[in-house]
Amino acid sequence: MACQVGFLLGVFTLLALLCLDDLASRGVDDMKRIAQRLAVFGSAAMAVFATAVLPTPHALAQDRLLFPAEIGIRFNPDGDPGQCGGRTGDQWVEENRWTDVIRFDTDGRRGGCQLAFGVFDREGFMQNAGLTYEWRATPFADPNQCGNQGEHRVPIRSDVRTFGPGIRIDTDDRMGGCALTFAVQQTGITLVQLDFQYYADGNAGQCPNALPPGSTRTVSADRGPETIGIDTDSRPGGCTLRLRLRIDGGG
């Protein structure tokens, strides 16, 4: 690239010197014509210079393919592990791909499940965006089923993969359950979307706002937040959840 730029600038300089030498020996009309040609040469050289120096949209897309953003889920039991199914531990998945399913099936068994989220964005594609997850007990519910209530920010880091504050799911036969709300806030032109699939694999009353299997809901600044409910107990089955991060509507 440096060689191309140097060559173009050298050609442009040579043309300018030749034109200036001719200007000294020609009349006014000839001088005007030479000046017009010089302007045309200059515009062409600058166009090629911009092409050589500025990254093309295709090049930017290639950079994104090399370093896509990632969404992470941390999901671990703190008691009987049978209450926290699917993929446990830490998982990180590139944008436009679904995470592995996690499954809530807490009941009267010992302990519950710890859950947290994070985003790793090495190239700063999401620098003007924010993601939050809000965790609340439903009205009239026993709040002890929903540990660490409040609105929590998903950390968006470019230097390290890390998670936001953990929330705790310990629903059982006590009154009510918990509500988990995802939201996206952003400024600028980059469109950030968080897709989720949430469905019941047993008694649907344990999974308020669940979707039919395979159906997707999308959270974005334009669409607004989305809430899922968790009220698992001794009824059959549980609730499964998976996420997908999309940027600029790709995927």
C-alpha positions in Angstrom: 0.0 0.0 0.0 2.8 2.4 0.9 4.5 1.8 -2.5 1.2 2.5 -4.3 0.7 5.7 -2.5 4.3 6.8 -3.1 4.1 6.0 -6.8 0.8 8.0 -7.2 2.2 11.0 -5.4 5.4 10.9 -7.5 3.4 10.8 -10.8 1.2 13.6 -9.6 4.2 15.8 -8.7 5.9 15.1 -12.1 2.7 16.1 -13.9 2.5 19.3 -11.9 6.1 20.2 -12.7 5.6 19.6 -16.4 2.5 21.7 -16.5 4.1 24.5 -14.6 7.0 24.5 -17.1 4.5 24.7 -20.0 2.6 27.5 -18.3 5.7 29.8 -18.5 5.7 29.5 -22.4 2.0 29.5 -23.3 -0.8 32.0 -23.6 -3.7 32.6 -21.3 -6.0 30.1 -23.1 -3.4 27.4 -23.1 -2.8 28.1 -19.4 -6.5 27.5 -18.6 -6.5 24.2 -20.5 -3.4 23.0 -18.7 -4.8 24.0 -15.3 -8.0 22.1 -16.1 -6.0 19.0 -17.0 -4.0 19.3 -13.8 -7.2 19.4 -11.8 -8.4 16.2 -13.5 -5.1 14.4 -12.8 -5.3 15.6 -9.2 -8.9 14.3 -8.7 -8.0 10.9 -10.2 -4.9 10.6 -8.1 -6.8 11.5 -4.9 -9.5 8.9 -5.7 -6.9 6.2 -6.1 -5.2 7.4 -3.0 -8.4 7.1 -1.0 -9.0 3.6 -2.4 -5.5 2.5 -1.4 -5.5 4.0 2.1 -9.1 3.7 3.4 -10.4 0.2 4.2 -13.3 -0.9 2.0 -16.6 -2.2 3.4 -15.5 -5.6 2.3 -12.2 -5.3 4.3 -14.2 -4.2 7.4 -16.4 -7.2 7.0 -13.4 -9.4 6.8 -12.0 -7.9 10.0 -15.4 -8.8 11.7 -15.0 -12.3 10.5 -11.6 -12.5 12.1 -12.6 -11.1 15.5 -16.4 -11.4 15.9 -18.0 -10.4 19.2 -18.9 -13.2 21.6 -21.7 -13.6 24.2 -21.0 -15.6 27.3 -23.2 -17.5 29.8 -22.0 -18.7 33.2 -24.4 -21.3 34.7 -23.6 -23.4 37.7 -25.5 -25.3 40.5 -24.8 -24.4 44.1 -26.7 -27.5 45.4 -28.2 -30.5 43.8 -26.8 -30.4 40.2 -30.0 -32.0 38.8 -31.8 -28.7 39.1 -29.5 -26.9 36.6 -29.4 -28.8 33.3 -28.1 -28.4 29.8 -24.7 -26.7 29.5 -23.2 -25.7 32.8 -20.0 -23.9 33.5 -18.8 -21.1 31.2 -19.6 -20.9 27.5 -18.6 -18.2 24.9 -20.2 -18.2 21.5 -19.5 -15.9 18.5 -22.2 -13.5 17.2 -24.8 -15.0 14.9 -24.5 -18.4 16.6 -26.7 -19.8 19.3 -25.4 -20.7 22.7 -25.9 -24.1 24.1 -29.2 -24.6 26.0 -29.3 -24.1 29.7 -32.2 -25.6 31.7 -34.0 -24.5 34.9 -35.6 -27.2 37.0 -35.3 -26.0 40.6 -37.7 -27.4 43.1 -37.5 -28.5 46.8 -34.1 -30.1 46.4 -31.1 -28.5 48.0 -29.7 -25.2 46.6 -30.4 -23.6 43.2 -28.6 -22.3 40.1 -26.2 -19.3 39.6 -26.5 -17.4 36.3 -24.6 -14.5 34.8 -23.9 -13.0 31.3 -21.0 -11.3 29.5 -19.8 -10.0 26.1 -16.3 -10.1 24.7 -15.9 -7.5 21.9 -12.3 -7.3 20.9 -12.8 -4.9 18.0 -15.2 -2.5 19.8 -18.2 -3.2 17.5 -20.5 -2.6 20.5 -18.9 0.4 22.0 -22.1 2.5 21.7 -24.3 -0.3 23.0 -25.3 -1.6 26.4 -27.0 -4.8 27.6 -28.8 -5.3 30.9 -30.5 -8.2 32.7 -33.0 -7.4 35.4 -34.0 -10.0 38.0 -37.1 -9.5 40.1 -39.5 -11.6 42.2 -43.0 -11.6 40.7 -45.8 -9.9 42.6 -46.6 -11.6 45.9 -43.8 -14.1 45.5 -41.4 -15.2 48.2 -38.4 -13.0 47.2 -35.9 -15.6 48.6 -36.5 -17.6 45.5 -34.8 -14.9 43.4 -31.3 -14.1 44.7 -29.5 -10.8 44.0 -32.5 -8.9 42.6 -32.0 -5.7 40.6 -30.9 -4.5 37.2 -27.4 -5.7 36.2 -25.2 -4.5 33.4 -23.7 -7.1 31.0 -19.9 -6.2 30.9 -18.8 -5.5 27.3 -15.0 -5.9 27.4 -12.4 -5.9 24.7 -9.5 -7.1 26.9 -10.8 -10.1 28.8 -13.8 -12.4 28.9 -15.7 -11.7 32.1 -19.3 -11.9 33.5 -21.6 -9.5 35.2 -23.2 -10.0 38.7 -24.6 -13.5 39.3 -28.3 -14.0 39.9 -29.6 -17.0 41.8 -32.6 -19.2 40.8 -34.1 -21.2 43.6 -37.8 -21.4 42.8 -39.9 -24.2 44.4 -43.3 -24.7 45.8 -43.3 -21.4 47.6 -45.6 -18.6 46.4 -44.7 -17.1 43.0 -41.5 -17.1 41.0 -39.0 -14.8 39.3 -38.9 -12.6 36.2 -35.8 -12.1 34.0 -35.8 -9.1 31.7 -33.3 -8.5 28.9 -32.8 -5.0 27.4 -30.5 -3.3 24.9 -29.6 0.4 25.0 -27.5 2.0 22.2 -26.6 5.1 20.3 -25.0 5.4 16.9 -25.7 3.4 13.7 -24.6 -0.1 14.9 -27.6 -2.3 15.4 -27.3 -4.7 18.3 -29.9 -7.5 18.8 -30.2 -10.2 21.3 -32.3 -13.2 20.3 -33.6 -15.8 22.7 -35.5 -19.0 22.6 -37.3 -20.0 25.8 -39.7 -22.9 26.1 -41.1 -25.5 28.5 -40.3 -29.2 28.3 -43.0 -30.1 30.8 -45.7 -28.2 32.6 -45.8 -24.9 30.8 -47.1 -23.0 33.9 -43.5 -23.2 35.2 -42.2 -21.1 32.4 -44.3 -17.9 32.0 -43.9 -16.2 28.6 -42.4 -19.3 27.1 -42.5 -19.8 23.3 -43.3 -22.8 21.2 -40.1 -24.8 20.7 -37.9 -23.3 18.0 -39.6 -19.9 18.1 -37.5 -16.8 18.6 -37.9 -13.4 20.3 -35.6 -10.4 19.7 -34.5 -7.7 22.1 -33.2 -4.4 20.6 -33.3 -0.7 21.3 -36.1 -0.4 18.8 -38.1 -3.4 19.9 -37.7 -2.8 23.6 -37.1 -5.3 26.4 -38.4 -8.8 26.8 -39.2 -10.8 30.0 -39.3 -14.5 30.7 -40.6 -16.0 33.9 -39.2 -18.9 36.0 -41.5 -20.6 38.4 -40.3 -24.2 38.4 -41.3 -26.4 41.3 -42.4 -30.0 41.8 -44.4 -30.1 38.6 -43.0 -32.2 35.7 -40.3 -30.8 33.4 -38.5 -27.5 33.4 -37.6 -24.4 31.2 -34.8 -24.2 28.6 -33.1 -21.0 27.4 -30.5 -20.1 24.8 -29.3 -16.8 23.4 -27.8 -15.4 20.2 -26.0 -12.0 19.7 -26.4 -10.2 16.4 -24.7 -7.0 15.2 -26.0 -4.9 12.2 -28.8 -7.4 11.8 -26.6 -10.2 10.5 -27.2 -13.8 10.9 
